Amino acid sequence: MKCVVSALLLCLLSYTCVAATTTNKTSTQSLQGDAQVGKIKSEDNRCQECHGPDGNGQGPTTGAAGKFAKLAGQYPDYMVKQIREFRSGERKHDLMLIMAKSIDDTDARDIAAYFASQKKMQGDASGDSTKAKTIFNVGDADRNIPACATCHGTNGKGLDAPQQLIPVIGGQEWRYLEKQLLDWRSGERKNSTGGIMNSIAKQLTDDEIHLLTDYISGL
């Protein structure tokens, strides 16, 4: 029975992942920005102050205890989507609301192209946990928790596809990951396709979130 449930869950999540890459095609088409121009814009618009000159953040001593996202090698479509949703208020963050409103979509595409052109964020192999590794690679069918890798790819490095709206998470700042999962669980954040991340996060305990984010940040 577990095998059947797992298979059905995998099919459902595979469909959700594909749907997420094709949702709002009109709004995500032609997101090819200019990375060289974007480098200048990311500095002029103060993106680098929090996210780092190469998109790898500024470390735990900067800002809210290092809770700023790494953007190195992140998918440009995903970044532009987030900027638009910060701007509209669909995703809530006071500072990012101000920043998103200060740039237009052309600026967003160029800045996203710059950070996307950097080497993908890398972890330090810390946080190895059997429990976290199982959730990430296998999931938990009994609780309807799919494997994180189903949508986020091997080691969280993403599933390369056109108009990719599912982020790279392997090597991401753990404090940022933890905050996002807690926000997904509480409903503070709810901008994933079909609310899939809210459903998953609600099944995770505090301890699992801590172990999982520590593990993912090390990938």
N, C-alpha and C positions, 0 to 999 in steps of 0.2 A: 504494500500500500504506500509506504514511504517513497518508493521509487516512482510510483505513478504521480504522487503529489509533487515530488521534486521535478519531474519532467514537465508537469503542467505549469508549475511555477516558473521554470526556466523559459518555457515557451511564452508565457505571459510577459515576463520581464524582457525577453528578447524583442518581443513586439513593442513594448514600451520604449526600449532603447532606440529601436528603429524609428518609432513615431516621434521621439524627441529630436531626432536629427532632421526630420522632415517637416515638423510643425512650423508654421509661420514662414514658409519659404519666401513669400513675397517680401517680408521684412528682413530677411537675412541674406537675400541674394546680393551679389556684387559687393561683398565685404572686403575685397582686395584693397588694402590700404598701402601706403608708402612707408616702409619701415624706416628709411633714412629721415624722412620728414617727421615721422612719428617719434623718433629719438629726441628730436629738438622739442617737439610738442610735449612729450612726456616730462621733459625738464622744465619747460616754460610754464606748464600747467601744474607743476609741483607733484606730479604722480610719483616721481622718484624719491621724494622725501619719505614716503611711507613704504613704497613697494621696492625701493632700491634701484640703483642705476641700471642693473642688469635683470631686474625683476625678481631677485632672490631675497627681497626684504632688507630691512636694516637691523635685524637682530632684536633680542628681547629687551634691550635697553631703550628702544625707541617706541614712543607712542604707548598704547594700552597694553603694556607687557608683551609686546611682540605679536599682537593679535591681527596684524595686517597680513593679507594674503600674499603669497608668492605668485608672481605672474609669469615667471620664466618658462617659455615653451608652452604656455597655455593656448588653447584654441582661440583664434581671433573671433569667430562667430559667438562663442560663449561669452567672451569679454564684452563684446558690443551689446549682446542681449542683457547682460547684467547692468551695464551703464544705462541702457534705455529704461530698465526696470527700476533702478535707483532714481532716475529722473522722474518717472511716472508715479513713484511711491509704491509700486507693486512690491519692491524689495526695500526694506526700511533700514536706513543708516544716515544719521544726521549729516555727518561730514561728507559722505559720498553723494548725498542728495545735492549739496552745494556744488561739489566738484562736477557732477554729471550735468547739472544745469548750466555750468560755465563753458561747456564745449558742445559742439554740434556733432552730427553723425559722421561727418567727414573727419573731424578731429579724432573721434572715437575709433574710427576704422584705422587711421594712421597710427595712433598710439597702440592699439591692439596688435597691429602688424609688427610694430617694433618689439614688443614684449614676446610675441609669438615666435619671432625670429631667433630668440635666445635659446641656448641649450636648455632642455627640459630640466625642471627642478629635480634635485637629487637629494635623497636622504643619506643618513650616516650609518644605516643598518642597525640602529638602536631600536629598542622597544620590541624585540622579538618575543612573541607570546603565542603559544599553541592555540589558545582560545581565540585570540584575535585573528590569527592566520586562518583558522577554520571558518570563522565568520566571513572573512574577506574572500577566501577562495571557494568555499563550499556553501556557506549560508546556513540557515536553520529552517528546514521545511516545516517542522512542527509549529514554528511561530511565524510562518510566512515571511521569513527573512531571506531574500535571495543573496547569492554571492555578490559582493561588491564588484568583483572582477568582471561579472557579466556585462555591466554597463561601463565601468571605468577602465577595463582592460587589464592585461597582465601587469602586476606590480603597480597598478594604478596609473600607468603611463598613457592611458587613453585608447580609444578605438578610432584609428584614423579613417575618416569618412568625410565626404563633402558636407559642408554646413553642419559641423559637429557642435552640438549644444550641450554635450555632457562633458564635464571638465576632467582634466588631468588632476589627480589628487595625490599620487605617489610622490613623497618628498615635500609635500605641503607643510607649512608651519602647524605644529600640533595644537597650539592654542587656538588658532583660527579654525581648524577642523573641529575641535571640541565645541567651540562657540556655535558653529553652524549646526552641528548635530543636536545640540541642546535647543537651538532656536527652531529647528525642524520639529523636534519632539513637542515643544510647547505651542507650536503654531505661529510663533513670532515671524518665522520665515515660511513662506508657502508658495514659492514660485517655480517649483519643479513640475514637469509635465504630469498631469493627472494626480498631483499630490503624492507621487510615489515616495519621495523622501520623507514626507510626514508620516506615511504609513509604516515605513521601515524604522524610523527613529523612535516611534512610539513603542516598539517592541524591545528596544535596547535599554538595559539597566545603566545606571551611572557608572558602575565598574566596567561594563562592556564598552561604553563610550570612551572611557579613559584608556583602556587597553587598546582599543581599535585605533583611536587617533594617534596614540603613541607608536603603534605598529606602522600605520600608513605613512606617518611623517618620516619614518626611517627607510622607506622603500626607495 
